[in-house]
Amino acid sequence: MAALSKKQLAHLRQLLAERHQMLVAEVRNLLEQSDNETYVDIAGRVTDTGDESVADMLADMGAAQIHRHVQELREIEAAQARLRSGACYGVCVDCDSEIAYQRLSAHPTAKRCLQCQSKREKSFAHEGRPTL
């Protein structure tokens, strides 16, 4: 386990719990909002191809936002599980070094130290993007 004090661990637990609670409320709100908005509400009754594409884009943006929130919720739950186990929270999954408390305070779900995360971002910066 990383050399984090009990006070630091308590603070990180609190950050994770607060973010989790906020995201759950946001997802709930977005889902309720999407239930209340029908395609006709977004596009209007008289549609043309421009209105239709805007309505599609708005619907897709809502779904993408929910997906991002759900992904972050999963990361938070995984970090909370690592914290409960006490074995690997605050330890880099790539190099097994300690993750700085400052980094964990800024990003409590971090699985990598700053150096390994930088390397990963440089290595996989174009992953999932089409190239010609």
C-alpha positions, 0 to 999 in steps of 0.5 A: 500500500502507498504511504498514505496517512489515515487522514489522506485516505479518509479524504480520498474516500470522501472525494470518491463518495462525493463524486459518485453521489454527484454522478448518480444524481446527474445520470438520474437527471439526464435519464429523466430529462431524456424520458421527458423529451421526445424526438418530436419535442427536440425536432419540432413538428415540422421537420426538415433534414437540418432539424432532423440532424440537429435532433439526432445530434442532441439525442446522441450528445445526451447518450454520450454524456450518460455513457461518460458518466457511467464509465466514470462511476465504474472507475470510482467503484473500482477505486473504492474497491481498491481502497477497501482492499488496502492492497493496491490503491495508490500504487501504479499498475505499470511500475508499482511505484506510489502515486503521489497524494497530490495526483490522487487528490486531483484524480482519485481514480488514478491507476498510474503515476504521473510518469506512466500516465504521460507515457501511456497518453503519448503511446495511445494518443491516437487510439480509436481515431481513424487515420488515412 
